[in-house]
């Protein structure tokens, strides 16, 4: 009888316990499908698609050619990470 009660209690604990890692699944979904290129164009930071892309591990760095001096402005996400001439 004690074995049955112990098993029943373990089942109740297992069913009621929930691991909460504090991640919002909706927010993660939006992050996966976030389009930084469109967002940069809407903000007026650049025009057109990136002319160059560098991928280093998980980092994606987009380069846009500057029309006035032939240099590049480099973005990672929505952050400027460099400017070259």
C-alpha positions in Angstrom: 0.0 0.0 0.0 2.8 2.4 0.9 4.4 1.7 -2.5 1.2 2.6 -4.3 0.9 5.9 -2.3 4.5 6.8 -3.1 4.0 6.2 -6.8 0.7 8.2 -6.8 2.5 11.1 -5.1 5.3 11.0 -7.6 2.9 11.0 -10.5 1.1 14.0 -8.9 4.3 15.9 -8.5 5.4 15.1 -12.0 2.1 16.3 -13.4 2.0 19.5 -11.4 5.7 20.4 -11.8 6.5 22.7 -14.7 9.9 24.0 -15.8 9.7 27.7 -16.4 12.7 29.0 -18.2 11.1 32.5 -18.5 11.2 32.5 -22.3 8.2 33.9 -24.2 7.7 31.7 -27.3 5.9 34.4 -29.2 8.9 36.8 -28.7 11.3 34.1 -29.8 9.3 33.4 -33.0 9.4 37.1 -33.9 13.1 37.3 -33.4 13.7 34.3 -35.7 11.7 36.0 -38.5 12.9 39.5 -37.9 14.0 41.2 -41.1 16.6 43.8 -40.4 17.1 44.7 -44.1 13.5 45.9 -44.4 13.7 47.7 -41.0 16.9 49.6 -42.1 15.2 50.6 -45.4 12.1 51.9 -43.6 14.2 53.9 -41.2 16.0 55.5 -44.3 19.4 54.4 -43.1 20.2 52.6 -46.4 18.6 52.0 -49.8 18.3 48.6 -51.6 19.7 45.2 -50.6 23.1 44.7 -49.0 25.9 44.7 -51.5 28.1 42.4 -49.3 27.5 40.0 -46.5 30.1 38.5 -44.1 29.1 35.5 -42.0 31.4 34.7 -39.1 29.9 31.8 -37.0 26.4 33.0 -36.0 27.1 36.7 -36.9 25.8 38.1 -40.1 27.3 41.4 -41.1 25.7 43.2 -44.0 27.6 45.8 -46.0 26.0 48.6 -48.0 28.0 50.6 -50.6 28.0 54.3 -49.9 27.1 56.2 -53.1 29.3 59.3 -52.5 32.7 57.8 -51.8 32.5 54.1 -52.7 33.0 53.0 -49.0 30.8 50.6 -47.1 28.7 50.9 -44.0 28.5 47.6 -42.1 25.5 46.5 -40.0 25.0 43.6 -37.6 21.3 43.5 -36.9 20.3 47.1 -36.6 23.7 48.2 -35.1 26.4 49.9 -37.2 29.6 47.9 -36.6 31.9 49.8 -39.0 32.5 52.1 -41.9 35.2 51.6 -44.5 36.4 53.8 -47.4 
